[in-house]
Amino acid sequence: MLRGRSTIGVVGAALAAAIGFSTAARRNDDGEITHAGSVDAFEVRVGDCFDDGAFANAQISEVPGVPCSAPHDNEIYAAFDIVGDEWPGDDAVETAATQGCYDRFGDAIGKSYEESAVDFTTIYPSEGSWDRADDREVLCVGFDVDRGKLTGSVIRSGV
């Protein structure tokens, strides 16, 4: 059984109103966010840190990205695609997202899910983004419900 937040649905840039920051986050040459700002949902990558403003809507178009060195609520620890041409249904997508993120957790964090202080939730495609944008990507989001804000990366942290 998963701790903390339940699975969060859906990426869909064309489907949701902008939230959070009005300027784009800036990245360094290594791709790390160096200045806080909005990150388009289709531009989020493993290692990106962001605050909870992204979860204000069921449909996510962007996240409020922040440098991982600053206090933050969440970090993308893994990403993968759901295989298939036809929309498998909401329940099947949610199940595939949750299982896929669980399966990747130990390798990404450095400790099994059951032993870790880190919890996870998922961001996954909506039927609309699946059909209109060929969106199959699931983002695995780590957070710490007990300590609140994270500082630094959870990836390979062994926390």
N, C-alpha and C positions, 0 to 999 in steps of 0.2 A: 504494500500500500504506500502511496506517495504521501510525503509530508507537505505541509504548507499549502501554497496556492494550487489550484487545479489547473489543468491544461488550458492555455489561452489559445484561442483560434486566431487566426487568419491574416495573412498578408494580402494586400490588394491596393496598390498605389492608386489606381484609378477609381477605387471604390470608397475611399474615406477622405474626410477633410483633414487638412494639415493640423498637426498639434505641436506643442512644445515650442521650439526655437524658431525664430524667423530667418536666421542665417544658417548657412551650411557649416557643418563641422569641418575643421581643417585637419589634414593628415600630413605626416612627415614622409620622407622617402621610403620608409619601411611599411607605410600604410597604417601606422598607428594614429589614432585620434590625438591631436595635440591641443586643439582648442574646441571647446564645447560648441555644439550647434546641431542642427537637424541632419539626420542621415536617412536618405531614402530607403524604404524597406527592401528594395531590390539591390541596394548597395551595401547593406550590412554584411559584415564578414566575421569569421571566427576571430576572437580576440577583441572585438569591439565591446566597449562598456557603455552603458546607458542607464538613465533613470526611469522610474516607473511611469512617467507621463505617457509612455507608449501604450500602456494597458488601459488608458482611459476609455478607449473605444474598442468594440469587438473587432472592427476592421482596422488594421494598422497600415498606414501609408508611410510613416517615418517614425524614427525613434530619436529621443533627445540624447545624442551621443556626448560622452564626456571622456577625457583622458582617464585611463585605468589607474593612474597614479593619484587621482582625486577621488574623494568618497563618491561611490556610485551604488546603485541598487542591483544591477544585473550585468552579466557578461555572456556573450555568445561563446560557448565552449565547443560546439560542433555544428556541422551543417551537412545535410544529405538530401538527396532527391527521392521522392516516392516514385516508383516505377509504374508506368501504365499510361494508356492513351485515354481511356474513358474515366470519368469522375467515379470513384468507387463509393462515394457517399460520405456524409459527415462522420458517422461513427467509425468507418474503416480508416479514414484519414487521421482522425484523432488517435485511434489505436496504433496505427503505424508510426505516427509522430512520437507518441509516448514511449512505445517499445524501442524505437530507433534511438531516442535520446538516452533511455535507460541503458541500452546495450553499449553506447559510446561513453558513458559516464566515467567508468573506472579508468580507462585509458587516457581520457582527457584530463581528469582531475587528479589522478594519481592515488586514488583511494576508492574503494567500492562505495556505491550509493548508500548502502546500509551503515557503513562506518563513517561516512563523511558528515561534516557540519553543513555542507552545501546541499541545497535542494535544487530542483529544476522544474521548469515549465517549458512549454513549446510554443513556437509561432509556426503556423502551417498555412498552406494555401486555402483560400475559399473556393467554392465552386466557380465563382465568377472569374477569379484570377487564374484558376486552372484552365478554364475554357478560353478566356480572352487573351491571356498573357502567357499561356503555356507554362504556368508556374507550378513547379513540383517540389520546390525547396522547403525543407523543414529546418528551422533554426532551434538549437538546443540552448536554453537560457539558464545559467546558474545564478543562484542568489542565496543569501543566508538569512532565513526568517528569524533566527534567534538573535543574531548580532546586528541586524539591520544593514547599514551601509558597509560595502566592501571597500577596501583600499588595496590596490595591486590586483594582479591577475589571479583568478582561481585555477587557470590552466596549469596542470602539473604542480599544483601547490601542495597536494597531499593533505589538504584541509578537510 
